[in-house]
Amino acid sequence: MKIVQINTSVNTGSTGRIAEQIGYKAIENGYSSTIAYGISGKGKSRSSLINIGSKSDRLLHGLKTRLFDLHGFGSKKATLRLIKELEELNPDVIGMHNLHGYYLNVEMLFDYLKKVQKPVVWTFHDCWPFTGHCTYFDSVGCTKWIDGCFNCPKTRYYPASYGFDNSKWNYKKKMELFNGVDNLMIVTPSHWLADLVKQSFLKKYPVNVIHNGVDTEVFKPATGELPSGIEFDGRKVVLGVASVWDERKGLEDFIELNKRLDDEYQMILVGLNKKQLSNLPSGITGIYRTENVHQLAALYGAANIFVNPTWQDNFPTTNIEALACGTPVITYNTGGSPEAVDESTGFVVQKGDLDGIVQSLKEVSEKSREKYREQCRKRAVVHYNKENRFQEYIDLYKSIFVK
């Protein structure tokens, strides 16, 4: 079986690493794996690769998005080249992940998919496939995506447009394009997102929930080399990790939380950019994003608590990385984020409830660290071991191919 996956990135970021791990599992099963991508990571891929477009193409696509709110409808030449390569490769199953990201023309891609009617497994890592613009809408309480988007309240958010609000046209066009692939199955990493899909214009398609997985042999309770710039001073460590810290990830909440915590705690944030680092208040140690998973695992394992004050999310991999390292999680009741924890491995508080986070931190401090470590590790190994989760993808590919 020849499997081709399409994603914004390969072997970098959460979705890029997921695509890479699915490809590796396909190879382990004796299948052929190819990943078509827009942006590559620093790490090497075990799959064959197809680069979609170029930096200049992505810049032009970005300009089309900024001016006309036509994200996903640029990159025509790049997509034409991709389709030619797909025709030559003739895959048995096509796996798709994020189609947004300034690198792909969804109209051309779906015209091709409807023509060839190959089996397709489409993993939704956010809500973009069934909205007229945004990737998430719960932060503003919008429900227009159910019946038809218009007057979008998130036009200025990714994929941001500073010209037109084209959400009404985008919604209708996506509904037209994304329906009509006969053998398509949707995968979501969370039950929360699966429930949303069943209310959307894609509700006719079957939906499977496959939680994200992590390498529990890398992410485990063990000491190791810490990222450069990190030093512990004996206090309880409160850790936050994100690929990109923006408004939705809760950076401002961490800064406010820092004001409410006493000297018993040391706060560390991973994934900040240069400007954010320069503006950090005293009391918070920050470092850039790291692709060194071993150093990251050592940091998770050394932390007393992992805090994820995300305002909109699907099923954050950082939560399960922390659990695998034996560290309990505090998260907002956001999207599928609460699905990773139970009462023995963490706490769920309402969005913006910083007092709730402080109280949860105190409860963790009062209980046995080893008791948490054992329960967190067990939950990660049982439910989020990458070997099992990514094998579910391969089994799904096989089932849809046989049909």
N, C-alpha and C positions, 0 to 999 in steps of 0.2 A: 504494500500500500504506500502510495506517495502522498505525503501530507505537506501542504503549504500553509503557512500562517502569515497574516498581514497585521502589522502593528506600527505605531508611531516610532517605536524604538526597539532595539534588541540588546539584551544583556545589560541594560541600565534602567534605573527607575523600577517601580513595582511591576508595571505591565510588561516592560521589556524583559525583566527577569522571569516572569511567569511564562512568556512565550518561549524563552530559552529553555526553561526546565521542561516544558511540554515537549519541545523538540528533542531534548536529550532522552526523555522517557520513550519517545517514539523510536529513536535509534536503538535504545536498549531492547525494545520489542521486535527489532529486526525490520523496521520500516524506514523509508526515506523521509528526511526532514529538510525543508527549506523555509526560511523566514524572509519575507519581503518587508523592508523597514524604511523609515524616513531618516532616523538619527541613530547612529551606532554608539555603543558604549566603549569604554577602554578595554574591557575584557574580551577575550576571543570567544567566538561562538562555535559550538560543536556542529551546528547545522550549516548547510549551504545557505548563502546569503544573496539576496537581490536588493540592491540599493535603489530606492525610489526617489528620483529627482535629485536636486542639488540645493545648496544654500541659497543661491539666487532665486531658484524656483520657490522655495519656502518664503523668501522675502516678498516676492510678488503675490503669493497666496495670502500672506499676512496683510499686505496692502489692500487687497480685494476685500478681505474681512473687515479691516478697520474702516474702510470707506462705505462699503455697500452691504455689510452684514451677510456675506455670501460664503461663509466658512464651509468648506467641503466641496466647493464648486469651482475651485481653481485647479492648478497643476494638471492641465489637460495633456500636455506633451509627456509629462512624467508618467501619468496613468496609462497613456497609450503604449508607452514602452513596457510598462508592467504587464499589460494585457497580452502583448506579443510574447513576452517571456512565459506567461502562464499558458498560452496556447502551445508553445513549444514543449514546455514541461509536462503538460497534460496531467495535473494532479488528480488523485482519486477523491480527496477530501480537502476542502479549504476551511481553515480555521481563521476567524477574524477577531481582532481585539479592538483597540481604539482606532477608529477611522478618522477622527479629528486630529489636528496637530499640524495643519498647514502643509500637507505632503501628498494629498490624494483627492481625486475627483470622484465623489460617490455616485454621481449620475452615470459616468462612464463605467465604473466598476459594476454597478448593479445591472446595467444594460448587458454587460458581458455575462454576469451570473445568470440572468434570466435566459440568455441565449444558450448557454452550455448546460444549465440545470445540474451542476455538480452538487453533491452533498455539501452543505455549509454548516459549520458550528460557529456561532457568533457569541463571543463572551462580552457582556456589558460590564464595563468597569465604572460606569456612571450612567447618567440619564440622557445624554446627548442624542442617542438614536431615536428618541421619541418626543423630543421637544423642538420648538422652533428656533431655539438659540442656545440655551444654557446647558451646562453639565449637571447642575443641581439647582433645585428650586425651593427646597424645604427651608432654607435660611430666610426666605422672604414670604413663606407661606403661600406660594402661588399654586393654583390648580388649573390654570388655563390649558396645560398640556393634555388634559383629559378630553376636552372637546375641541380645542383649536386655539393656538397661541396668537396673540396680538398685543400691541402696546406692552412689549416685554419690559418688566421691571429690572432685568439684569443685562440689558444691552451693553452696558459699560464693563461687564465682567466677562471673563474668558468664555468663548473667544470674542474679545471686546470689539465693538463697533462704535466709532465716534462720528459716523455719518448717519446712515439710514437705520431704521428699525425694520428689518425685513423678516421678522419672526413669523408673520402670517403666511407669507409665501414659502418660507423654509419648511414650516410645519406641513403644509399641503404637499410640497414636493417630496419631502421625506416619506410621508404616508404613501404616496404614489410609488416611489422608487423601492422602498424597503419591503413592500408587500409584492408577492408574485414570484418569489423563489420557492419552488415546489418542495424541495427537500432541505429545509432550514430548521435548525434547532437553536434555541437561545440558552446560554448559560449565564447565570448570575452568581457571584460569590456570596451573596447574602439572601436570606428569605425576604428581607425588607425590599430589596430591589426586585425580586421575583414578583412580589405582590403588586408593585407599581407597573411592571410590564403587563400584567394581566388586566390592568385597567386602561392600558394605552391602545393606540391604533395597531399595535403588533400583537394583540392578545390572541390572535388565531394560531400563533406559533406555540409549540410545546416549549416549556421552560424547565430547565434542570438547575438545581442549586449545587454548585461545587465550591466549597470554601477554599480560600487560598491556602497554600501550604508553605512551610519553611523547612530548611535543612536542619533537622534536630540534632545532627552530628556536629554542626557548626555552632548553631545557637543552642547552647546548653549551659548549665550552671558550672562555670569554671573560670579560673583567673587566667589572665593573659595580658599581652601588650595593649596598653590603652592608646587611644588616638593622641597625637601630639597636642599639647596645650591643656591636657586634663590632669589635674592633680587633686587628690582627696585630702581633706583636712580633718577627718575623723567624725564629721557630722553625718547625719542621715542624708542620703543622696536622692533628690527628686529629679528624674530624667524626662526630657522631652526630645523626640526625634521626628524629623520630617524631611522629605526630599526638597521641598520648597516651603518656607514659612511665609504664609500670606494671611490675609484677614480670616479666611475660612479655617485655617489650621489653629487659630487661637493664640497667636504670639502676644497680642495685647492682654489676653487673659493671664498668660504667664507673668507678664510684667506687673499686672495688678496683684496676682497671687504672691509674688515676691514681697510686696509691701505688707502682706498680711501674715507672713510666716516669721517666726522668731529665729533666733540664732541656732536653733537645734537642727535646721535644715540647710543643705547646700544644693542650689539649683543649677543644673547643667542642660544646655540646649544644643542639639546637633543639627546642622543643616542650614545655618544662617548665611546670608550673603554679607559682603563687605560693609554695606551701609548699615545693615541691621546690627552687625557686630560693633560698629563704631558708636551706635546709639544705645547699646545695652546699659541699663542702670547697674550700679554696684550691687553685688549680691548674686548676680547671675554670671556664670561662666559659659561662654558660647564658642563654638568652633564651626568651621565650614562643613559641608556635606562630605562624608567619607564613603568610598566604594570598597573599603577594606572591611569585609564582613567579620573577620576574626577580631579586629579591634572593636568593632561595633558590638559584637557578642560579649566581649570582655566588659564593655561599659554597661550593657544591659544587666549582666550578671552581678556587677558591683553595686548597682543602684538598689536602693531600698524600695522604691516605688516608681512606676512608669505612669506619667500623667499625659493623657491625650484629650485636650479640650477642643476637639475638632467640631466645627459648627455645621459641616456638611461632609459626608463621606459615605463610602459604600461598605467595604469590609477591610479596614486598615491592616496591612501586613505588619506594621510596627507593633500592634497589640499582641499578635501571636509570636513575634520574635521575642518580645519581653517575657511572655509566658514560658516559652521554651527555655529561657535562661533562668527561670525560677523566680521571676519578678512580678508581683501583683500589679494590676492595671486599674487606674481610675479613668473613666471616659465619660464624656457627655452622652446623653440619650439621643444620639444622632445616627440616622440611617441604620446601617447594619453593624455599626461599631459595638453596641452592647452585646451582640450575639457571641462575641469571642469569650466573654467572661461569665462566671456564675458566682454565687455568693461565697464560695471558698477561694476564689482566685482574683477577686477585684470588686469594684464598686461602680455603679452607674448613677450619675447625678444629672439633673436637668441642665440644659444649656445656660451658661452664664452664672451658674450657682457656685460661686467661688467659696462661699461659706461651707457648702456641701463638700467641696474638695478638701478644704482644711480639716473638716470633721473626719473625712475618710482617711486622711493622712494620719490623724491621731489614732484612729482605730488600728491602722496597720502597725503603728509604733508600739501599741499596747499588746499586740499579739506576737506569737513566736515567728521569727523570720524563717526558721526551718520548716515550720508547718506550712507556711505560704509557699515556700520554695518547692516542697514536695507536691502539693496540690496543683500548682501552676505548671510544673514540668509534666505531670501526669496528663493534664488536660491537653497540653500541646502535642504530646506524643500520640495520644489516642485519637485526637480529632484533626490535627493540623500537620501531621507528618507529610512532607512533600511527596514521598514515595507513593503513598496511598492516594493523595488528592490528585496528583498529576496522572496517575494510572487511570483514574476515573475519566479523564479526558480521552485517553487512548481507547478505553473501552467504549466510550461514546462515539468516537470516530469509527471504530470497527462496526458498531451497531448501525450507524447511519449509512456506512459504506455497503454493508451487506444488503440493506433494504433497497 
